[in-house]
Amino acid sequence: MSDTFHAAFASDAELSNFDGADLAHVVALLGIAPETRATFSLQEESRLAPAWDLWQENWFSPALVPAFAGCYHAASRLKIDDIQRIDETLDAKLNDSIRERSINAGKAFLDGKSEMKGHREWIRFTERIAAGKCPGHLPVLFALQCQLFHLPLAPSLTTYARFEFQSRDGKFPFKKMSVEEGVIFSTILPSISLAVQENREDHSDGSVTLRVI
């Protein structure tokens, strides 16, 4: 595969200095440095704001968020069959170009995740991908890993959105967001907040909880 992932590490002391969103970002990318864009792709930086809005409307909210949240909760119950169905359902919702980028990014994500081999659920699901039983889309793998590390849903979803935003032009390693880029990226945060509220996991006692660190 031409797209590769290289090692990057953070110490326990370094991790302790991050808030929830930054911690999720570090853990999600632990051991890897991405070298392929995800589903959000941009050719002209001058059109970043409208392109980001359009991606949120067409793909993030209707397709990627339900897959991410569904996988996150299925992983909390160790339901690998459910995760496979979610992956297949997402595949059917995407157009050809988005589908190809999501799968390619998922493959590259897998290449950098050798440390996940100690997680039985990760191995069970990735074996299904290797056997061609499901496509292995990036948001599904991203959510599975975040849940296996017991990261909260909100910062996990924010980290996934940040990954999409920063990989948009295929330039790596990621550079620090400018103030303008930060403002544009932040337009997705209300959608993430709403998604978390709508995708809380119901429990038999009537309560709803999200995992916290």
C-alpha positions in Angstrom: 0.0 0.0 0.0 1.4 3.4 -0.9 -0.1 5.2 2.1 1.7 4.3 5.2 1.6 5.1 8.9 4.6 5.9 11.0 5.2 5.6 14.8 4.4 8.5 17.1 4.2 8.2 20.9 2.9 10.1 23.9 4.0 9.5 27.5 1.6 9.2 30.5 2.8 12.6 31.7 2.1 14.2 28.3 -1.4 12.6 28.2 -2.3 14.0 31.6 -1.9 17.6 30.2 -4.8 17.2 27.7 -8.5 17.9 28.1 -11.0 15.4 26.9 -11.0 16.3 23.3 -7.2 16.6 23.0 -6.8 13.3 25.0 -9.1 11.5 22.6 -7.2 13.0 19.6 -3.9 11.8 21.0 -5.1 8.3 21.8 -7.0 7.9 18.5 -3.8 8.7 16.6 -1.4 6.9 19.0 1.3 5.1 17.2 0.4 6.6 13.7 0.9 9.6 11.5 -1.8 9.7 8.8 -0.7 10.0 5.2 -4.1 9.7 3.4 -7.1 12.0 3.4 -10.4 10.7 4.8 -13.9 11.4 3.3 -13.6 15.2 3.5 -11.5 16.3 0.5 -10.6 19.8 -0.6 -8.7 21.1 -3.6 -9.1 24.9 -3.1 -8.5 26.3 0.4 -10.4 29.4 -0.5 -13.6 27.4 -0.5 -12.9 25.6 2.8 -15.9 27.1 4.7 -18.6 26.2 2.2 -17.0 22.8 1.4 -16.9 22.0 5.2 -20.6 23.1 5.6 -21.6 20.9 2.6 -19.7 17.9 3.8 -21.4 18.2 7.2 -24.9 18.5 5.6 -24.4 15.7 3.0 -22.3 13.1 4.8 -21.4 13.9 8.4 -24.8 14.3 10.0 -26.9 11.8 7.9 -24.4 9.0 7.4 -21.1 9.2 9.3 -22.4 10.2 12.7 -25.0 7.4 12.9 -22.3 4.9 11.9 -19.8 6.3 14.4 -22.3 6.4 17.3 -23.8 3.0 16.5 -20.4 1.4 16.4 -19.4 3.1 19.6 -22.4 1.7 21.5 -22.2 -1.7 19.9 -18.6 -2.0 20.9 -19.5 -1.2 24.5 -21.7 -4.3 24.4 -19.0 -6.3 22.5 -21.5 -6.9 19.6 -19.2 -7.5 16.7 -22.1 -8.7 14.5 -23.8 -5.3 15.0 -20.6 -3.5 14.1 -20.3 -5.5 10.9 -23.9 -4.6 10.0 -23.3 -0.9 10.8 -20.2 -1.0 8.5 -22.2 -2.6 5.7 -25.1 -0.1 6.2 -22.7 2.9 6.0 -21.2 1.4 2.8 -24.6 1.4 1.1 -25.1 5.1 2.0 -21.9 6.5 0.5 -21.2 7.4 -3.1 -18.3 5.9 -5.0 -15.7 8.5 -4.3 -16.6 8.9 -0.6 -16.7 5.1 -0.1 -13.3 4.6 -1.7 -11.7 7.3 0.4 -13.3 6.0 3.6 -12.1 2.4 3.0 -8.6 3.5 1.9 -8.3 5.6 5.1 -9.6 2.7 7.1 -6.9 0.4 5.6 -4.2 3.0 6.4 -5.6 3.4 9.9 -5.4 -0.4 10.4 -1.7 -0.5 9.2 -0.7 1.8 12.1 -2.6 -0.1 14.8 -0.4 -3.0 15.8 -0.8 -2.1 19.5 -4.5 -3.0 19.2 -3.7 -6.7 18.7 -4.2 -7.1 22.5 -7.9 -6.3 22.1 -10.0 -9.4 21.2 -12.9 -7.4 19.8 -10.5 -5.4 17.5 -9.0 -8.6 16.2 -12.4 -10.2 15.6 -13.6 -7.3 13.6 -10.5 -6.7 11.6 -10.3 -10.4 10.7 -13.8 -9.9 9.1 -12.4 -7.0 7.1 -9.4 -9.1 6.0 -11.8 -11.9 5.0 -13.9 -9.5 2.9 -17.0 -9.9 5.0 -17.2 -6.1 5.6 -15.5 -3.0 4.1 -13.8 -1.5 7.1 -14.8 2.2 6.9 -12.7 4.7 8.8 -15.5 6.1 11.1 -16.4 2.5 12.2 -12.7 1.7 13.0 -12.2 5.0 14.7 -15.3 4.6 16.9 -14.4 1.0 17.8 -10.9 2.0 18.9 -12.2 5.0 21.0 -14.7 2.7 22.8 -12.0 0.1 23.5 -10.0 2.8 25.1 -13.1 3.9 27.0 -13.0 7.4 25.6 -16.2 9.5 26.0 -18.4 9.8 22.9 -18.3 13.6 22.5 -14.5 14.0 22.4 -14.2 10.8 20.3 -16.6 12.2 17.7 -14.9 15.6 17.8 -11.5 13.9 17.2 -12.9 12.0 14.2 -14.2 15.3 12.8 -10.9 16.9 13.4 -9.1 14.1 11.6 -11.4 14.6 8.6 -10.8 18.4 8.6 -7.0 18.2 8.9 -6.5 15.5 6.4 -8.6 17.3 3.7 -5.7 18.2 1.4 -3.6 15.1 1.8 -0.7 17.1 3.4 1.1 15.5 6.3 2.0 15.7 9.1 -0.9 17.9 10.2 0.0 21.5 10.8 -1.4 23.5 13.7 -4.8 25.0 12.8 -4.8 28.7 12.2 -7.3 31.0 14.0 -9.4 31.1 10.8 -9.3 27.4 10.4 -10.3 26.9 14.0 -13.3 29.1 13.5 -14.4 27.2 10.4 -13.8 23.8 12.1 -15.9 24.9 15.2 -19.0 25.2 13.1 -19.3 21.4 13.4 -19.4 21.5 17.2 -23.1 22.2 17.6 -23.9 19.2 15.4 -21.6 17.0 17.5 -23.3 18.2 20.7 -26.7 17.4 19.2 -25.5 14.0 17.9 -24.3 13.1 21.4 -27.6 14.0 22.9 -29.5 12.0 20.3 -27.2 9.0 20.5 -27.0 8.5 24.2 -27.3 4.8 25.1 -30.5 4.0 26.9 -30.4 1.6 29.9 -33.1 -0.6 31.4 -33.4 1.5 34.5 -34.3 4.6 32.4 -31.0 6.3 32.9 -28.6 7.4 30.2 -24.8 7.5 30.6 -21.7 8.2 28.6 -18.3 6.7 29.5 -15.9 9.1 31.1 -12.2 8.9 31.8 
